[in-house]
Amino acid sequence: MSVRRLEGKAVALTGAAGGIGSLVAARMQSEGAHVTGIDRLPCKDCDDHVVADLAEPGDLARLGERLASRRIDILVNLAGLQYFGPFEDQSADAIRTGYLVNLVAPAALIAAVLPAMRARRSGQIVNIGSVMGAVNYPFFAAYSSAKAGLRGLSEGIRREVQADGIAVTYIAPRAVRTAFNNAKVNAFMDATGMKADDPADVADHIGDAIARRRKDVSIGAPERFFTRLNALLPRLVDAGLAGQASKARALFPS
């Protein structure tokens, strides 16, 4: 019999009703975890669920209180919101909502579960970012910068809790074939030859990284290379992305 690496672990998973979320929930359940799904819709593939809108301050506050009062061994911040297009075409409310879902909500939920994890001297925080959080993409500026913030948050908290027995895992997928991508995003990927991963493969990567308590996982060898290149020679990457920016701009005639 194979060892179930998450046997008896209580997991809170945001974005659990989505295309990747439901698969991640199944992977974690197969490893023995009890998964509480969190989303704006009921999460039928989870053991139980909480319906909440992470962009609503009241919902977020109530969710934080609920998680703080329960044993949560693993918090997985998977919920995300993506905007593709000219930055100035977003309303102030749309910009605010994106940052709330992609960065503020994960930070608030981490703050809610950390005290109990510190007291037990065990636990795991898992933040699902994006390769765009390391290589900031034109026409995805708000999304990229929020994921860059999530990456920095993960690193800072990891250093803060490293003596407390708490693991912090940051996972950066690349493009995935889900409904997260609208028609414009799909047209951009076609125009640039960008490949999209199968959701099941991405869920496998995420599930394995969680079970192994890995620190940083970037999915895709080319993406890992460009992450390092962007850190060392960002102006070279500027030039490399100029062609993709031009193709994206063509999708949004003024």
Secondary structure, 3 states (H helix, E strand, C coil): CCCCCCCCCEEEEECCCCHHHHHHHHHHHHCCCEEEEEECCCCCCCCEEEECCCCCHHHHHHHHHHHHCCCCCEEEECCCCCCCCCHHHCCHHHHHHHHHHHHHHHHHHHHHHHHHHHHHCCEEEEEECCHHHCCCCCCCHHHHHHHHHHHHHHHHHHHHHCCCCEEEEEEECCCECCCCCCHHHHHHHHHHCCCCECHHHHHHHHHHHHHCCCCEEECCHHHHHHHHHHHHCHHHHHHHHHHHHHHHHHCCCC
